[in-house]
Amino acid sequence: MLDLVIRGGTLLDGTGAPARIADVGVRDGRIAEIAASGAIPADVSAELPAAGRIVAPGFIDVHVHADALLLSDPDYAAGLRQGVTSVILGNDGIGLAPSSAATARGMGALWAGILGPSDRLAGGAGIGSYLSTFEGSVAPNVGTLLPHGPLRMMVMGLDARPADARELAEMVRMSHEAYAQGALGFSIGLDYVPCRWATRQELVALAEAAAAWNGPFVTHMRDYVDEVEASLAEALDIGSASGAAVHVSHFNVRADRGLPLIDAARAAGRDVTFDLYPYLAGAPSLAFFLPGWIQEGGMAAMLERLADPGVRARLRPDLDDADRRWGWERVVLTDAGAGDTFRWAVGKSIRDAAEERRTTIDALVADVLIASGGAAATVTHHRHRSETDQALLVAHPGHIGASDGVYVGARPHPRGFGTFARYVRMAIDEGALSERVAHLAAAAADRFGLPDRGRIVVGAAADIVVLDPERVRDRATYEAPAQHPDGIEQVLVNGVPVIRDGRPTGQRPGRILRRA
């Protein structure tokens, strides 16, 4: 007997095949039968009517910073109510594992503006033990990459120098251990400390370790604005030298500068993909805008330097360069820490806040970071790309959907609550839903070696979303980001309803994702 039949929905199976009306039968957490509407007998435990609805594979968010959030919010309504059934953590070279008691505190402080508080793992965790904290205790399925930052910190702290031969050998050894425990690939964040101090030799060696386990090299590139071509060439070079597939994180570039290189690489037989969220703004921590020299030694050392007037003066040229690239009027403070000192500035641009306080940009940035313990967060509106760029990137066959969700502060980026509903709405409006569903599910599963996810086919895990094509749309805004979308009605994870009639059920059937 089937546990559940979803009856009469318009099935998009995730392969890119045309939609068809069908029934989908679920047994023991897997898809057991797919048949023409009405062909599955009525002798089933439960039925879910889906006439007039889209039935699609659960969406896979391959880039989301819910690493700490899931430890405190295992029901993860922000994702599930978008139709997200699986998440991949450890992106941008940052994460909570591997760590030790000695490195966990420093890591938590360094990335608090992106990951939020992570006290639960204060004693440290390997990849395997970190993943085990989610087994049977969270609503979505969870996988993780091996992030370069924690790995490097375990071996050589926050030293701003190349790794020596012994240190590199130890990082490679630990990498193989992490993949054996379930890591899905290797991630790097070349804008972040300590990743920015890695040499080509170090990155190639660590990408080689990932390739040995068929894992991709996942890169937050060195630059997405002025040096797009050089940064992408660097990523492709590391992939070529290591034998690893290349996946570029949040490919926020001008399409005419980024896509020709992607197309040339793919035409030459290279395995290259990228992810992107459908918004023209990012969500870096405020510390992201500081140069590497001031961050050497970790957060405590950085905050001590920022209190020195001489250091602030030295910082001005770097912040002027950040102004040229991003524009301080476009960098909006979304979190200023737990105290009240700069609560008034949340929701204001850095430029406006500085003018209101009658101070300089360098003084404001330093004071906000000190007051927040380094955890201040922003939403930064891009001025280097357009809606046209975004449309070309999203339609590209190398694209995979991702939210890059950051859940820190009172006004986080709306992408953490609206990305997948926005993608679906865009695809429906463009008449490209079947193709784009594959970008949100099957392409993600293929990229990270998850053959039983991302498709509605017999034998696959029953991760399924049922949505109303007339009503689906995102509601999250920059002013009020924590608003769930409309039209995502039913969500199953491993055959268990986690969203029923648009509301969380409280069930936590999520499993650990490991590369096949």
C-alpha positions in Angstrom: 0.0 0.0 0.0 1.2 3.5 -0.8 1.6 5.9 2.1 0.4 8.9 0.0 -0.8 9.8 -3.5 -0.5 13.3 -4.9 -3.4 13.3 -7.4 -4.0 15.1 -10.6 -1.2 17.7 -10.4 0.7 19.2 -13.3 4.0 17.3 -12.9 7.3 18.9 -13.7 9.7 16.0 -13.0 12.9 18.1 -12.9 14.4 16.6 -16.0 13.3 19.4 -18.2 10.6 17.2 -19.8 7.3 18.8 -20.7 4.7 19.1 -18.0 2.0 16.4 -17.8 -1.0 15.6 -15.6 -0.1 12.7 -13.3 -0.5 11.0 -9.9 2.6 10.5 -7.8 2.7 7.7 -5.2 5.0 7.7 -2.2 6.0 4.8 0.0 8.7 4.6 2.8 10.0 8.1 1.9 10.5 7.4 -1.8 8.6 7.9 -5.0 7.1 4.5 -5.7 4.8 5.1 -8.6 4.0 7.7 -11.3 1.0 7.2 -13.4 -1.6 9.0 -15.5 -4.2 10.8 -13.3 -6.6 8.4 -11.8 -4.6 5.3 -12.6 -3.3 4.6 -9.1 -5.9 2.7 -7.1 -7.7 4.5 -4.3 -6.5 1.9 -1.7 -3.8 4.2 -0.2 -3.2 5.6 3.3 -3.6 9.3 2.4 -4.3 11.4 -0.7 -3.3 15.0 -1.5 -5.5 16.6 -4.3 -3.3 18.7 -6.6 -5.5 19.5 -9.6 -4.6 23.0 -10.9 -1.3 22.9 -9.0 2.3 22.4 -10.1 4.0 19.3 -8.6 7.8 19.7 -8.7 10.9 18.3 -7.0 11.8 19.9 -3.8 14.3 22.8 -4.4 18.0 22.4 -3.4 19.6 25.5 -2.0 23.2 24.9 -2.9 24.5 28.2 -1.3 22.9 29.3 2.0 24.5 30.5 5.2 22.2 28.6 7.6 25.1 26.8 9.2 24.4 28.1 12.7 20.7 28.9 12.1 19.8 25.3 11.7 21.3 24.5 15.1 18.9 26.9 16.8 16.0 26.8 14.3 15.7 23.2 13.1 12.3 23.8 11.5 13.8 26.3 9.1 10.5 27.9 7.9 12.5 30.5 6.0 13.6 27.8 3.5 10.8 25.3 3.7 8.1 27.8 3.0 9.9 28.6 -0.3 9.8 24.9 -1.2 13.5 24.2 -0.2 13.9 20.6 0.9 17.7 20.4 0.9 20.4 22.8 1.9 24.2 22.8 1.3 26.3 24.6 4.0 29.9 25.6 4.3 30.0 28.0 1.4 32.4 30.9 0.7 35.2 29.1 2.6 33.4 29.8 5.9 31.6 27.4 8.2 31.5 25.8 11.6 33.6 22.7 10.9 36.2 21.4 11.0 37.0 23.1 14.3 38.6 22.6 17.6 37.9 24.1 21.0 40.9 26.4 20.2 39.6 27.6 16.9 35.8 27.6 17.4 35.7 30.8 19.3 37.8 32.7 16.8 35.8 31.4 13.9 32.5 32.4 15.5 33.7 35.9 16.0 35.3 36.2 12.6 32.1 35.3 10.7 29.4 36.4 13.1 28.2 39.0 10.6 27.3 36.2 8.2 26.6 33.1 10.2 25.4 34.6 13.4 26.0 33.1 16.9 27.3 29.5 17.0 27.9 28.7 20.7 26.5 25.2 20.4 29.7 24.0 18.8 32.1 25.9 21.1 34.0 22.7 21.8 34.7 22.1 18.1 33.5 19.6 15.6 34.7 17.6 12.6 32.7 17.4 9.5 31.2 14.1 10.5 30.2 15.2 14.0 28.8 18.5 12.7 26.6 16.6 10.2 25.5 14.2 12.9 24.0 17.0 14.8 21.4 17.3 12.0 20.6 13.6 11.5 16.9 13.1 12.3 16.6 16.5 14.1 15.9 19.1 11.4 13.2 19.5 8.8 15.4 19.9 5.6 18.0 17.5 4.3 21.5 18.9 5.1 24.9 18.6 3.3 28.0 20.6 3.7 31.1 21.5 1.7 34.6 21.5 3.3 35.2 25.2 3.9 38.8 26.4 3.5 38.8 28.9 6.3 38.2 26.5 9.2 40.6 24.0 7.6 43.4 26.5 7.4 42.7 27.9 10.9 43.0 24.3 12.3 46.5 24.0 10.8 48.0 27.4 10.9 45.7 29.8 12.6 45.2 33.2 11.0 48.8 33.7 9.8 48.9 35.9 6.8 51.4 33.9 4.8 51.6 30.9 2.5 51.4 27.4 4.0 54.6 25.5 4.2 55.0 22.0 3.0 54.1 20.4 6.3 51.1 22.6 6.8 49.8 21.9 3.3 50.3 18.2 3.7 48.3 18.3 6.9 45.4 20.3 5.2 45.3 17.7 2.4 45.2 14.9 5.0 42.4 16.5 6.8 40.6 17.1 3.6 40.5 13.5 2.7 39.2 12.8 6.2 36.4 15.3 5.7 35.3 13.8 2.4 35.3 10.4 4.0 32.9 11.8 6.6 30.6 13.3 4.0 31.8 16.7 2.7 30.4 17.3 -0.8 33.2 19.5 -2.2 35.7 22.2 -1.4 34.8 25.8 -0.9 36.9 28.9 -0.9 36.2 32.6 -0.2 39.0 34.6 -1.7 37.6 37.9 -0.3 37.7 36.5 3.3 40.3 36.0 6.0 42.1 33.6 6.0 41.2 32.3 2.6 42.7 35.4 0.8 46.2 34.4 1.9 46.2 31.0 0.1 48.6 30.6 -2.8 47.8 28.9 -6.1 49.8 25.9 -4.9 47.6 25.6 -1.8 44.3 25.9 -3.7 45.3 23.4 -6.3 46.4 20.8 -3.8 43.2 21.2 -1.8 41.1 21.1 -5.0 42.9 18.0 -6.0 41.8 16.3 -2.8 38.2 17.3 -3.6 38.5 15.9 -7.1 39.8 12.6 -5.8 36.3 12.2 -4.2 34.5 13.7 -7.3 33.8 16.9 -5.4 33.8 20.3 -7.1 36.0 23.3 -6.4 33.4 25.9 -5.2 34.8 29.4 -5.4 33.8 32.8 -4.1 36.1 34.5 -6.6 38.6 37.1 -5.8 36.6 39.9 -7.5 33.2 40.3 -9.2 33.4 43.9 -10.3 36.7 45.3 -11.7 38.7 42.1 -12.3 36.0 39.6 -13.4 38.0 38.1 -16.2 41.1 37.6 -14.2 39.2 36.2 -11.2 37.3 33.7 -13.4 40.5 32.7 -15.2 42.1 32.0 -11.8 39.2 29.7 -10.9 39.3 27.9 -14.2 43.1 27.5 -13.9 42.7 25.9 -10.4 40.1 23.6 -11.8 42.3 22.6 -14.8 45.4 22.1 -12.7 43.6 20.0 -10.0 41.1 18.1 -12.2 38.2 19.4 -10.2 34.9 20.6 -11.6 34.5 24.3 -11.0 31.4 25.9 -9.5 31.4 29.7 -9.1 29.4 31.1 -6.1 26.9 34.0 -6.5 28.0 34.9 -10.0 27.1 38.6 -9.5 28.8 39.9 -12.7 28.0 41.8 -15.8 26.8 39.1 -18.2 28.9 40.4 -21.1 32.1 40.1 -19.0 31.4 36.7 -17.3 29.4 34.5 -19.7 31.9 34.5 -22.6 34.5 32.9 -20.4 32.0 30.4 -19.0 30.8 29.6 -22.5 34.3 29.1 -23.9 35.2 26.8 -21.0 32.1 24.7 -21.4 32.6 24.5 -25.2 36.1 23.2 -24.5 34.6 20.4 -22.4 35.2 21.9 -19.0 32.7 21.1 -16.2 31.8 24.6 -15.1 28.6 25.8 -13.4 27.6 28.8 -11.2 24.9 29.8 -8.8 23.0 33.1 -8.4 20.1 34.6 -6.5 17.6 36.9 -8.3 18.3 40.2 -6.5 20.6 43.1 -7.4 22.1 43.4 -3.9 24.4 41.3 -1.8 24.7 40.9 2.0 28.3 41.1 3.1 29.4 41.7 6.7 30.6 45.2 7.4 34.1 43.8 8.0 34.1 42.5 4.4 34.9 46.1 3.2 38.1 46.2 5.3 41.5 45.2 3.8 43.3 42.0 4.8 46.1 43.7 6.8 43.7 45.0 9.4 42.1 41.6 9.9 45.3 39.6 10.5 45.2 37.7 13.8 41.4 37.5 14.1 38.5 39.6 15.3 39.9 40.7 18.7 43.1 41.9 17.0 41.2 43.8 14.4 38.9 45.5 16.9 41.9 46.6 18.9 43.5 48.1 15.8 40.3 49.9 14.9 40.4 51.8 18.2 43.7 53.4 17.2 43.3 56.8 15.4 46.5 56.1 13.5 45.1 52.9 12.1 41.9 54.6 11.1 43.8 57.2 9.1 45.7 54.4 7.4 42.4 52.8 6.6 40.9 55.7 4.7 42.4 54.9 1.3 41.0 51.4 1.5 37.5 52.7 2.4 37.7 55.3 -0.3 38.4 52.4 -2.7 35.4 50.6 -1.3 33.3 53.7 -1.9 34.5 53.7 -5.6 33.6 50.1 -6.0 30.3 49.9 -4.1 29.2 53.4 -3.0 28.7 53.9 0.7 25.2 55.3 -0.1 24.4 51.8 -1.3 25.7 49.9 1.7 22.8 49.7 4.2 23.5 48.6 7.8 21.2 45.7 8.7 22.6 44.7 12.1 24.7 46.7 14.6 25.1 44.1 17.3 23.2 43.5 20.5 23.7 46.9 22.1 21.8 50.1 21.6 24.7 52.3 20.5 24.1 52.1 16.8 20.5 50.7 16.7 19.4 54.0 15.3 21.6 53.4 12.3 20.0 50.1 11.2 18.2 50.6 7.9 20.4 53.6 7.0 23.2 53.7 4.5 26.7 54.0 5.8 27.0 57.4 4.2 23.7 58.7 5.7 24.6 57.3 9.1 28.0 59.0 9.0 26.4 62.4 8.0 23.8 62.1 10.6 26.4 61.4 13.3 28.6 64.2 11.8 31.6 61.9 11.5 33.8 60.4 8.8 33.2 57.1 7.1 36.3 55.5 8.6 35.3 56.6 12.1 31.7 55.3 11.7 32.8 51.9 10.2 35.3 51.5 13.0 32.9 52.5 15.7 30.1 50.2 14.5 32.4 47.3 14.2 33.8 47.8 17.7 30.3 48.3 19.2 29.0 45.1 17.5 32.1 43.0 18.3 32.7 42.7 14.6 29.3 41.2 13.9 27.8 44.2 12.0 26.0 43.2 8.8 24.9 45.0 5.6 22.8 44.8 2.5 24.8 46.2 -0.4 23.0 47.3 -3.5 24.9 46.6 -6.7 25.6 49.2 -9.2 27.8 47.2 -11.6 25.1 45.0 -13.0 21.5 45.3 -14.2 18.2 43.4 -14.6 19.3 42.5 -18.1 22.5 40.9 -16.7 20.5 39.0 -14.2 18.1 37.7 -16.8 20.9 36.4 -19.1 22.7 34.7 -16.2 19.5 33.0 -14.8 18.6 31.7 -18.3 22.1 30.2 -18.9 22.4 26.4 -18.9 25.2 26.6 -16.4 23.1 28.4 -13.8 21.9 26.7 -10.6 19.5 28.5 -8.2 20.7 29.5 -4.7 19.6 32.0 -2.1 22.9 32.9 -0.4 20.6 33.4 2.5 22.1 35.3 5.5 19.9 35.4 8.6 21.7 37.9 10.8 20.1 41.0 12.3 16.7 42.6 12.3 16.7 43.4 8.6 18.6 40.7 6.7 18.5 40.4 3.0 15.1 39.3 1.6 16.8 36.6 -0.5 16.8 34.3 2.5 13.0 34.3 2.5 12.0 34.8 -1.1 14.6 33.5 -3.6 12.9 30.3 -4.8 9.4 31.7 -5.0 10.8 34.6 -7.0 12.6 32.2 -9.3 9.3 30.3 -9.9 7.3 33.5 -10.5 9.9 34.7 -13.0 9.9 31.4 -14.8 6.1 31.2 -15.0 6.0 34.8 -16.4 8.7 33.9 -19.0 7.1 30.6 -20.0 10.2 28.7 -18.9 9.1 26.8 -15.8 10.1 23.3 -16.8 13.6 24.4 -17.7 14.0 26.6 -14.6 12.7 23.9 -12.2 15.7 21.8 -13.4 18.0 24.7 -12.4 16.5 24.7 -8.9 16.6 20.9 -8.3 18.1 18.5 -10.8 21.1 20.6 -11.8 21.9 21.2 -8.1 21.7 17.4 -7.4 23.9 16.6 -10.3 26.5 19.2 -9.3 26.9 17.8 -5.8 26.5 14.1 -6.5 23.0 13.5 -5.1 21.4 11.2 -7.7 18.3 10.4 -5.6 17.4 14.1 -5.2 16.1 16.8 -7.5 13.8 14.7 -9.7 10.4 13.1 -9.4 11.2 9.7 -10.8 10.5 6.2 -9.4 13.1 5.4 -6.7 14.0 8.9 -5.9 13.6 10.4 -2.4 10.2 11.9 -2.1 11.2 15.6 -1.7 8.3 17.3 -3.4 6.7 20.8 -3.5 3.2 21.5 -4.6 2.5 25.1 -5.6 -0.2 27.3 -7.0 1.0 28.8 -10.2 -1.5 31.6 -10.0 -0.6 32.7 -6.5 3.1 31.9 -6.1 5.2 35.0 -5.5 7.8 36.3 -3.0 6.7 38.8 -0.4 10.0 39.6 1.4 11.3 43.1 0.9 14.4 45.0 2.0 12.3 46.9 4.5 10.4 43.8 5.8 12.5 40.8 4.8 11.1 38.1 7.1 7.9 37.6 5.1 7.2 34.1 3.6 6.0 33.7 0.0 2.5 33.0 -1.2 1.5 30.0 -3.2 3.9 27.3 -1.8 1.2 25.0 -0.4 2.6 21.6 0.3 6.2 20.4 0.9 7.4 16.9 1.5 10.8 15.9 2.8 11.5 12.2 2.5 7.8 11.7 2.0 6.9 13.5 5.3 4.8 16.7 5.1 6.8 19.6 6.5 4.5 22.2 5.0 0.8 21.5 4.8 -1.5 24.1 3.4 1.2 26.7 3.6 2.1 26.1 7.3 4.9 24.2 9.0 3.9 20.9 10.5 6.7 20.6 13.0 8.0 17.4 11.5 11.7 17.0 11.2 12.5 14.2 8.7 15.7 15.7 7.2 18.6 13.4 6.4 22.3 14.0 5.9 23.3 14.4 2.2 26.4 12.5 1.1 27.9 12.2 -2.3 27.0 9.0 -4.0 
